[in-house]
Amino acid sequence: MAFTLALMADAPFFDPWPVPEPDDGHDNPDIDVPWMPPVHIAGVVVPVAAEVHRGEDVVVRVTHVVAYRRGLELHVVCWLRPGTRRTETAEAPFWQVQEPRVGVRLADGTRLGHRPPSDPAPPAEGPTVHFSQTQGTGGGLRSVSSWWVHPVPEGDTLEVVVEWEHQGVPESSATLDLGALRSAAAHEDVLWDPPPPPPENGYFGWSGPFSTGAYGSSLAMTFDDEADPRGD
């Protein structure tokens, strides 16, 4: 028995990959996109567990923030009680059902967040802080999304705002402590030198800060430089 166990311990854990089909290959150079999370740095995970909304059927939280000197990646999770997920209707198109609307309010009142796809694009002159979606999954009883705020905004606090009218979630918010997040970002781990920035022309020439389009989402972004009329 001992001999058999020794052989099993020495055997590879994974089966070998199948031989791939011939491929011409693609030229995808490694670049450092300055308006997205850095690829050469391990950010600091800050567990905030900030509750945005708690109802009978839906709970929404900012579970954690990955803090970088360059910006903040906010992670938002929505849970639905089994049996309460509402289906798509003619009055509620797919993009409105699939995921909640997410936005942030800066200390100076500037609002960054989702807008319906049919809304006109915002002006070319935007705020100095950009807000974009980096990841997102939805459609079941749990919706997970991450949002990039770049650079780290000025002020003491950052308000995360969520609305999911289709699931009965009114406009709700939670406030994050920017001072604590800045302190955490100072301890980011720079793993190695960054890759070069994207070229001004060429394959990556179209890219830019996604304050006018929700990267990875069916919804688009908008902004409003004026203070919120509610005076919050």
Solvent accessible surface area in square Angstrom, and as a share of the most:
residue,aa,sasa,rsa
1,M,178,0.80
2,A,81,0.63
3,F,149,0.62
4,T,69,0.40
5,L,103,0.51
6,A,53,0.41
7,L,101,0.50
8,M,129,0.58
9,A,84,0.65
10,D,120,0.62
11,A,57,0.44
12,P,119,0.75
13,F,182,0.76
14,F,161,0.67
15,D,129,0.67
16,P,125,0.79
17,W,230,0.81
18,P,108,0.68
19,V,139,0.80
20,P,114,0.72
21,E,143,0.64
22,P,134,0.84
23,D,112,0.58
24,D,154,0.80
25,G,42,0.41
26,H,155,0.69
27,D,131,0.68
28,N,108,0.55
29,P,70,0.44
30,D,117,0.61
31,I,21,0.11
32,D,17,0.09
33,V,36,0.21
34,P,55,0.34
35,W,40,0.14
36,M,28,0.12
37,P,29,0.18
38,P,8,0.05
39,V,99,0.57
40,H,11,0.05
41,I,24,0.12
42,A,44,0.34
43,G,19,0.18
44,V,41,0.24
45,V,93,0.53
46,V,28,0.16
47,P,111,0.70
48,V,45,0.26
49,A,70,0.54
50,A,18,0.14
51,E,73,0.33
52,V,10,0.06
53,H,32,0.14
54,R,144,0.52
55,G,32,0.31
56,E,160,0.72
57,D,45,0.23
58,V,5,0.03
59,V,26,0.15
60,V,0,0.00
61,R,77,0.28
62,V,0,0.00
63,T,36,0.21
64,H,53,0.24
65,V,0,0.00
66,V,18,0.10
67,A,0,0.00
68,Y,19,0.07
69,R,154,0.56
70,R,51,0.19
71,G,0,0.00
72,L,0,0.00
73,E,18,0.08
74,L,1,0.00
75,H,26,0.12
76,V,1,0.01
77,V,7,0.04
78,C,1,0.01
79,W,86,0.30
80,L,11,0.06
81,R,128,0.47
82,P,97,0.61
83,G,83,0.80
84,T,27,0.16
85,R,128,0.47
86,R,118,0.43
87,T,104,0.60
88,E,94,0.42
89,T,66,0.39
90,A,104,0.81
91,E,149,0.67
92,A,7,0.05
93,P,47,0.30
94,F,113,0.47
95,W,60,0.21
96,Q,49,0.22
97,V,24,0.14
98,Q,47,0.21
99,E,23,0.10
100,P,5,0.03
101,R,88,0.32
102,V,4,0.02
103,G,8,0.08
104,V,3,0.02
105,R,13,0.05
106,L,17,0.08
107,A,61,0.47
108,D,103,0.53
109,G,5,0.05
110,T,6,0.04
111,R,92,0.33
112,L,6,0.03
113,G,9,0.09
114,H,11,0.05
115,R,23,0.08
116,P,32,0.20
117,P,66,0.41
118,S,104,0.67
119,D,58,0.30
120,P,116,0.73
121,A,77,0.60
122,P,19,0.12
123,P,93,0.58
124,A,108,0.84
125,E,148,0.66
126,G,36,0.35
127,P,16,0.10
128,T,119,0.69
129,V,13,0.07
130,H,41,0.18
131,F,1,0.00
132,S,4,0.03
133,Q,1,0.00
134,T,24,0.14
135,Q,113,0.50
136,G,37,0.35
137,T,94,0.55
138,G,30,0.29
139,G,37,0.35
140,G,32,0.31
141,L,73,0.36
142,R,135,0.49
143,S,8,0.05
144,V,44,0.25
145,S,11,0.07
146,S,2,0.01
147,W,2,0.01
148,W,2,0.01
149,V,0,0.00
150,H,37,0.16
151,P,58,0.36
152,V,26,0.15
153,P,1,0.01
154,E,152,0.68
155,G,32,0.31
156,D,114,0.59
157,T,60,0.35
158,L,0,0.00
159,E,34,0.15
160,V,0,0.00
161,V,24,0.14
162,V,0,0.00
163,E,47,0.21
164,W,11,0.04
165,E,126,0.57
166,H,23,0.10
167,Q,8,0.04
168,G,45,0.44
169,V,1,0.01
170,P,82,0.52
171,E,95,0.43
172,S,19,0.12
173,S,49,0.32
174,A,12,0.09
175,T,86,0.50
176,L,6,0.03
177,D,84,0.44
178,L,0,0.00
179,G,34,0.32
180,A,53,0.41
181,L,3,0.02
182,R,91,0.33
183,S,70,0.45
184,A,17,0.13
185,A,4,0.03
186,A,46,0.36
187,H,143,0.64
188,E,24,0.11
189,D,79,0.41
190,V,89,0.51
191,L,80,0.40
192,W,165,0.58
193,D,126,0.65
194,P,72,0.46
195,P,28,0.18
196,P,86,0.54
197,P,97,0.61
198,P,23,0.15
199,P,69,0.43
200,E,161,0.72
201,N,125,0.64
202,G,59,0.56
203,Y,165,0.63
204,F,41,0.17
205,G,36,0.34
206,W,171,0.60
207,S,26,0.17
208,G,20,0.19
209,P,59,0.37
210,F,35,0.15
211,S,8,0.05
212,T,63,0.37
213,G,23,0.22
214,A,9,0.07
215,Y,99,0.38
216,G,65,0.62
217,S,27,0.18
218,S,62,0.40
219,L,6,0.03
220,A,16,0.12
221,M,2,0.01
222,T,45,0.26
223,F,23,0.09
224,D,43,0.23
225,D,84,0.43
226,E,129,0.58
227,A,71,0.55
228,D,10,0.05
229,P,119,0.75
230,R,137,0.50
231,G,68,0.66
232,D,103,0.54
